[in-house]
Amino acid sequence: MNTTIVHFDLDTFFVSCERLLDSRLNNKPVIVGGTGDRGVVSAASYETRAYGVHSGMPMKMARQLCPNAVYIRGNAGTYTKFSKQVTEILQSEVPVLEKSSVDEFYADLTGMDRFFGCYKFASELRNKIIREAGLPISFGLSVNKTVSKVATNEAKPNNQLKIDTGYEKAFLAPLSIKKIPMVGEKTYRTFCNMGIKNVHTVQQMPVEMMTSVFGKNGRVIWQRANGIDHTPIIEYHERKSISSERTYGQDTTNITTLKTTIRAMAENLAFQLRRGGKLTSCVTVKIRYSDFQTYSKQLKIPYTSADHHLLPVVMELFEKLYSRRLLIRLVGVRYSSLTAGTYQINLFDDEKKTVNLYKAMDNIRIRYGDRSIMRAATMGDGARTIGNFTNPFNGEPPIVLAHRTQ
């Protein structure tokens, strides 16, 4: 039996949410993202595309290209609420659903054409989302995830497209190679250097040539260009790591601010581990200097989720890493190699009252918020807004915050 996969994508999601909250923004150029000079564009309305604005662009450049746009900092909590509403509608209607990002969904409709027409069902579902959530949404329908995603992008804005079985190669052939998932800017430049601009050329190439240039990814790109993709629908996303980063509004060498930020990140991430019933065995610290040179160090440790085990490791890595004494632009902490488990007493180092202390602190945070109780060393200006208002281990993909900076 041929599979039937539908890909839904909420059009310019952050902008659409803002317009739903304020109808005065309708038909106006709107840009959501970090409002400082170091911010990046998280979402841009279609009215701004004519000026060359796109997501991921530095906000400073967007202001130069489209000075008359309405600029909004955005609210991650608001977007999460709207995303959850759409998720609940889809979960109530489709047998298998994968939420690949805050505004993208895959659903497996295989076999449903025996009872409904899959395209008709997807159309009715799209209309239900538009009617109940008030958000514009597009979809693509085909035999696999890759072709459906490309079809969605071709259908936008606020439209739908079905690719009949057997016509996948013909549909992809005239398109630019950069429309194939996995082909980013660097890969696209390599294709351009080879004189390749469209998918049809890749379809005619032997797969061996692709693997010789791009390695194992070359075979995957070749398969996707030919409309071949056996990637299954994944209902639950298991997080392999959690991390936190902070870009300063102005580069700094203030060691107190830097250490306060690092400690606050380490403490908050340790709380997220305990809340999610996880332990980490790998700690990484990252810094980016004002010249954009980025360095990181990591250390393998025994499995733990305890602050008093993790904080000394994080601070030790930072001390080793911060050697150039130049202005710092960004700092980050990551815990990886995660496994399920709860913090246990170390019979040689810990007392039962330490475990009870963590339980009491975590209960306060769960009830009143991440930053309701903290160490005095994490209360400075460099850590005021550090926190995660959702459980990173709930199976939902992480939201890209609207104020994310480079």
C-alpha positions, 0 to 999 in steps of 0.5 A: 500500500502506498503511504499518504503523508500530509504536511501542514505549515502555519504561514508566517506563524508569529506574524499571523498570531500578532495579527490575530491579536491586533487586526490593525496589523492586517495587510501591513508589513510586519516583522517579528524578532529581536528588536535590538541591533543584534536581533534576528528576524524570526518571521516576516509578513509576505508584504516585506518579501518584496523588500528582500526581508526574510527570516534569519536576517539580522534585524539591523539589515531588515530595518534598512531594507524595510524601514516602514514595517511594524517591528514587534519583539514577540512573545514565546508564550503567546505563540506556544498557546496558539501552536498548542491549539492547532496541535489539539485540533490535529490530534483529535482528527488524524491517526498519527501526528508528528509535530516537527516544529512549533508551526509544522506538522506531519500526519500519516493518512495511509489507508484513510482513502478507503473511507474518505478521500485523503485530499478531501479530508486534509482540505476539510481539516485545513478549513477547520483549523482556519475556522477555529484557530483563525490562523492561515495554514497551507498543506502539501499531500504526497507519498512521503514527507519530503515531497509533501513539505516541498509541495506545501512551500509551493502552495503557500500562502494559505493554499494546498497542493496534492502531488499524485503518486508517480508524479513526484520526480516530475513535480520536483524536476523544474524546482531550484535545488535549494528547495530540497530539505537538507540543502542549506546555503553552504550546500547550495553554493557547492552545487552552484560551483558545480553549475547545478541550479535545479533538481532535474540536473541532480536527478540525472546524476549518478548517485556515486558522484553525489556521494563523492562530493557530499559524502553520505549526505549526498545519497540522501539529497539524491534520493530526495531530489528523486522523490524518494524518502522513507522517513517515518512519522515520529510521534514523540521527540526525545530530547538528546540535550538541553541548552541555554545561550545568552547574547549580550546587548553590548559585548562585555568583559565584566567577569561578574556579569559573565559568571552570574549568567553562566551560573544561572544557566547551569542552575536552571538547566539542572532544574529542567533535568530534575523536572523531566526525570533526566540525568546528564553525563556531558557538560559543555560551555560555549563562548563567542568573542566580539570577533565572532570566534567561537570556542567550546569545551566539554567534560564527561562526568558521572550521571547527575542532575544536582546543582552542586555537582554541575555548577563547579564543572560548568565554572571550571570549564568557563575558567579554562575557556575564557583565556583571550580576555577579549570582549565576549558576545555570547555565552552558553551551557549545554547538558547532553548524553541524557538518560532517564533517571532521578537524582540519587544520594551520593553515599560518599558526599551527600546528605539526605537533607541535600536531596530534600532541599532540591525537592523543596526548591523544585516544588516552589519553581514548578508552582511559582516559576523558574526564577521564584527561588535561586542562588544569590550568585545568580541574581544579577542583571546578567541572569534576570530573564534566564528561564524556561516556561515549558517542560523541555521533555514534554515531547514538543519540539523547542520553540525558536524564541522571537527575541533570539539573537546572533 
